[in-house]
Amino acid sequence: MKLIVKYVFIVFGVVLAVQLKAQDPQFSQFYSSPLYLSPSLAGATEQTRFIANYRNQWASLPNAYITYAFSVDHYVSNYKSGIGLLVLRDQEGGVYNTTTAGIAYSYAIDVNNDIKVRPGLTASYYNRSINYSELDFADELSRGATSSIEIPKNEQVNHYDFALSVLTYTDKYWLGATTDHLLALNKQFAEDDTYPSLKISAYGGVRFQLFETVRSRTDRFISLSFLYKNQAGFNQLDLGVNYEKEPFRIGLWFRGIPAFEQTADLNAVVLLVGYSFSNVLINYSYDISTSRLLASTGGAHEISIAYKFSSEWGGKKRKMRAVPCPSF
């Protein structure tokens, strides 16, 4: 019976993803997947940066929702430009899969000595597939035999897409916006009348240094930030705080705060811990579900690993003002 319930959860989730206007996968550590959040964050640090992300959502269910991502970005100082590459793989129950590869570009504009603006652009290639043979139908579960239902043929769709963004920031503050799926001209699948839904994101925050005594030589920072998303008629607002004292960091986030119409109640509390050594930063977060329906799904585990190193490739290295986003 428990096994049947688990498969029902998976099938239910896949049906929602395919038949409704599907929403994009999301990371709780969204600042640890900067190119996915906004192309304006390409080259946002002085260092060349490699990042790997892994998210396992509803971990108690077999192969429910798993997302992988890898990105690399670099700032070319002579041209005041950031460039980056993002590859993302999203697997929903082993049935509905999306693979994305995109190239991001940003350009740094000095408004004055304190304010910078970075417009950004991402050009992406999508591959979406659905494997009906991996589905377990109702009569299979009840009879313990091969399904009498004619299984549809597997489908695969490829298409291009674009995203635009803008980010403004100072030493302490940042505010940005991103619009994804600007070239959503292809249907999700042949038998599906929906198209990839336009997604609008807004994010921002403040990062400040705590009072420091003479004895202390370790920098300590507090970051307060938010992320708002609108896609397929749904709104989501996330708010959180991070505390950083090298080599450690901790964070507390609230996802899905009910602040708009057509938004669900608070759906998760996110706890984060991180540790850095040499040029490596490792973060782990766990989503505690606040929904009664999903209380037995095991929450969500997420790990990010970032490696940063200085590089003079692309021109003579010179000091620039990095975006003050938290080391999430």
C-alpha positions in Angstrom: 0.0 0.0 0.0 2.8 2.4 0.9 4.5 1.7 -2.5 1.3 2.5 -4.3 0.9 5.8 -2.4 4.5 6.7 -3.4 3.8 6.1 -7.1 0.6 8.0 -6.9 2.6 11.0 -5.6 5.0 10.7 -8.6 2.3 10.3 -11.2 0.3 13.2 -9.7 3.3 15.4 -9.8 4.2 14.5 -13.4 0.6 15.1 -14.5 0.6 18.6 -12.9 3.9 19.4 -14.6 2.8 18.3 -18.1 -0.9 19.1 -18.3 -0.9 22.4 -16.4 1.3 25.4 -17.2 4.5 24.0 -15.8 6.7 26.1 -13.6 10.5 26.0 -13.9 12.6 24.1 -11.3 13.8 26.2 -8.4 16.8 26.1 -6.0 16.5 27.1 -2.4 20.1 28.3 -2.6 19.3 30.5 -5.6 22.4 32.7 -5.1 24.5 29.5 -5.4 23.1 29.1 -9.0 23.6 32.7 -10.1 23.4 32.2 -13.9 20.1 30.4 -13.4 18.8 33.3 -11.4 20.0 36.1 -13.7 22.5 36.5 -16.5 23.4 39.9 -15.0 25.3 37.8 -12.3 27.7 36.4 -14.9 31.1 37.7 -13.8 29.7 39.1 -10.6 32.9 38.3 -8.7 36.5 39.3 -9.4 37.3 35.6 -9.7 36.6 32.9 -12.3 34.0 30.7 -10.7 32.8 27.1 -11.1 29.6 26.0 -9.4 27.9 22.6 -9.1 24.4 22.2 -7.7 22.3 19.2 -6.7 18.7 19.2 -5.4 16.7 16.2 -4.3 13.1 17.2 -3.7 10.6 14.9 -1.9 13.6 12.7 -1.0 11.4 9.9 0.6 9.8 9.2 -2.8 11.5 7.0 -5.4 13.2 9.2 -8.1 10.7 12.1 -7.5 12.3 15.4 -8.4 16.1 15.7 -8.9 17.8 18.8 -10.4 21.5 19.1 -11.4 23.3 22.3 -12.6 26.8 23.3 -13.5 28.0 26.7 -14.3 31.2 28.6 -15.0 31.6 32.4 -15.3 34.3 34.9 -15.6 34.8 38.7 -15.7 36.7 40.1 -18.7 38.0 43.4 -17.1 39.2 45.0 -20.3 35.7 44.9 -21.7 33.7 45.3 -18.5 31.9 42.2 -19.4 30.9 39.0 -17.7 30.5 35.7 -19.6 29.2 32.4 -18.4 27.9 28.9 -19.3 25.1 27.1 -17.6 24.0 23.5 -18.0 20.9 22.3 -16.1 19.2 18.9 -15.9 15.8 18.5 -14.3 14.3 15.0 -13.8 10.7 14.6 -12.6 10.0 11.1 -11.6 12.2 9.8 -14.4 9.4 10.5 -16.7 9.4 14.3 -17.5 13.0 15.5 -18.2 14.4 18.9 -19.2 18.0 19.6 -20.2 19.1 23.2 -20.7 22.3 24.7 -22.0 22.8 28.5 -22.0 25.4 31.2 -22.6 25.1 34.3 -20.4 26.6 37.8 -21.0 26.5 40.9 -18.8 28.0 44.4 -19.1 29.0 46.6 -16.2 28.0 50.3 -16.4 29.4 52.8 -13.9 26.5 55.2 -13.1 28.7 57.1 -10.5 31.3 56.2 -7.9 28.7 54.3 -5.8 26.2 52.8 -8.2 26.7 50.2 -10.9 24.2 48.7 -13.4 24.6 45.4 -15.2 22.2 44.4 -18.0 22.4 40.8 -19.0 21.3 38.3 -21.7 21.1 34.5 -21.8 20.6 32.5 -25.0 19.5 28.9 -24.2 18.8 25.6 -25.9 16.1 23.4 -24.4 15.5 19.6 -24.7 12.3 18.4 -23.1 11.3 14.7 -23.1 8.6 12.5 -21.6 9.0 8.8 -21.2 5.6 7.2 -20.9 7.1 3.7 -20.5 8.3 4.7 -17.0 4.8 5.4 -15.8 2.9 2.8 -13.7 -0.8 2.9 -14.5 -3.6 2.2 -12.1 -4.5 -1.3 -13.4 -0.8 -2.3 -13.1 -0.7 -1.4 -9.4 -4.0 -3.0 -8.6 -3.5 -6.2 -10.6 0.2 -6.6 -10.4 0.4 -7.2 -14.1 1.2 -5.4 -17.4 -1.1 -2.5 -18.0 -4.0 -3.0 -20.4 -3.7 0.7 -21.4 -2.0 1.5 -24.7 1.1 3.4 -23.7 1.7 6.6 -25.8 4.9 7.0 -27.7 7.7 8.8 -26.0 8.0 12.5 -27.0 10.9 14.9 -27.3 10.9 18.7 -28.1 13.8 21.0 -28.8 13.7 24.8 -28.9 15.7 28.0 -28.3 14.9 30.6 -25.7 16.2 33.9 -24.3 16.2 35.7 -21.0 16.9 39.4 -20.3 17.9 40.9 -16.9 19.1 44.1 -15.2 20.9 44.5 -11.9 21.8 47.6 -10.0 24.0 47.6 -6.9 26.3 49.4 -4.5 28.8 48.1 -1.9 25.9 47.1 0.4 22.7 47.0 -1.7 21.5 45.1 -4.8 18.2 45.0 -6.7 17.6 43.0 -9.9 14.9 41.6 -12.2 14.9 38.8 -14.8 12.4 37.8 -17.5 12.7 34.2 -18.8 11.2 32.4 -21.8 11.0 35.3 -24.1 11.1 33.0 -27.2 8.6 30.4 -26.0 7.3 29.6 -29.5 7.2 25.8 -29.2 4.5 23.7 -27.5 5.6 21.7 -24.5 4.7 18.5 -26.4 2.7 17.6 -29.5 -0.5 16.7 -27.6 -0.1 19.6 -25.1 -1.6 23.0 -26.0 0.5 24.9 -23.4 3.8 26.7 -24.1 6.7 27.4 -21.7 5.3 30.1 -19.4 6.9 33.5 -19.1 8.7 33.9 -15.8 9.4 37.2 -14.1 11.8 37.3 -11.1 12.8 40.2 -8.9 15.4 39.9 -6.2 17.4 42.2 -3.9 18.8 42.7 -0.5 21.3 44.4 1.8 24.6 43.0 3.2 26.3 44.8 6.1 29.2 44.2 8.4 28.6 43.7 12.1 30.3 45.7 14.8 33.8 44.5 15.1 36.0 44.7 18.3 39.7 45.3 18.3 40.4 41.7 19.2 38.4 40.3 16.4 40.1 40.1 12.9 37.4 38.0 11.3 34.8 39.8 9.2 31.2 39.1 10.1 28.3 39.9 7.8 24.5 39.8 7.9 22.5 39.6 4.7 18.8 40.2 4.4 17.4 39.4 0.9 14.3 38.4 -1.0 13.2 36.6 -4.2 9.9 37.1 -5.9 8.7 35.0 -8.8 5.6 35.1 -11.1 5.0 32.3 -13.5 1.8 30.7 -15.0 -0.4 32.8 -12.8 1.3 31.9 -9.6 3.2 34.2 -7.2 6.0 33.2 -4.8 7.8 35.4 -2.3 10.9 34.1 -0.4 12.5 36.0 2.5 15.6 35.1 4.4 18.7 36.1 6.4 22.3 34.8 6.3 25.0 35.2 8.8 28.7 34.9 7.6 31.8 34.5 9.8 34.6 32.9 7.9 34.9 30.0 7.4 31.2 29.3 8.5 27.8 30.6 7.3 24.3 29.8 8.3 20.9 30.9 6.8 17.2 30.8 7.6 14.7 31.3 4.8 10.9 31.2 4.4 9.6 30.2 1.0 6.1 31.0 -0.3 5.2 33.8 2.1 1.5 34.6 1.4 1.7 38.2 0.3 -0.3 38.1 -3.0 -3.5 36.7 -4.4 -3.2 33.3 -6.1 -0.3 32.3 -3.8 -0.1 29.4 -1.5 0.5 29.5 2.2 4.1 29.3 3.5 5.2 26.0 2.0 8.8 25.6 3.4 11.3 26.7 5.9 14.8 26.4 4.6 17.9 25.9 6.9 21.4 26.4 5.5 24.9 25.7 6.7 28.1 26.4 4.8 31.8 26.0 5.2 34.7 27.5 3.1 38.3 26.5 2.8 41.0 27.7 0.4 39.0 28.7 -2.7 36.2 26.2 -2.1 32.7 27.0 -0.7 30.3 24.2 0.2 26.7 24.8 1.2 24.0 22.4 2.4 20.4 23.3 2.9 17.3 21.4 3.9 13.7 22.3 3.1 11.2 21.6 5.9 7.8 21.3 4.4 5.0 23.1 6.2 2.3 21.4 4.1 0.3 18.6 5.6 0.0 16.8 2.3 3.7 16.7 1.8 4.8 16.0 5.4 5.8 12.4 4.6 7.8 13.2 1.5 11.1 13.8 3.2 11.5 17.5 2.4 14.3 18.5 0.0 18.1 18.3 0.3 20.3 20.7 -1.7 24.1 20.9 -2.0 26.2 23.4 -3.8 30.0 23.4 -4.3 31.8 26.5 -5.7 35.4 26.9 -6.6 36.8 30.4 -7.2 40.2 31.4 -8.4 41.9 34.6 -9.6 42.6 34.8 -13.3 44.1 37.4 -15.6 42.6 35.8 -18.7 40.8 38.4 -20.7 42.9 41.3 -19.7 45.0 42.7 -16.9 43.5 42.0 -13.6 42.2 45.1 -11.8 40.0 45.8 -8.8 36.3 45.9 -9.5 33.3 46.2 -7.2 31.8 42.8 -6.8 28.1 42.3 -6.3 27.5 42.1 -2.6 25.1 39.1 -2.7 25.5 36.6 0.1 27.8 33.6 -0.3 24.7 31.5 -0.4 
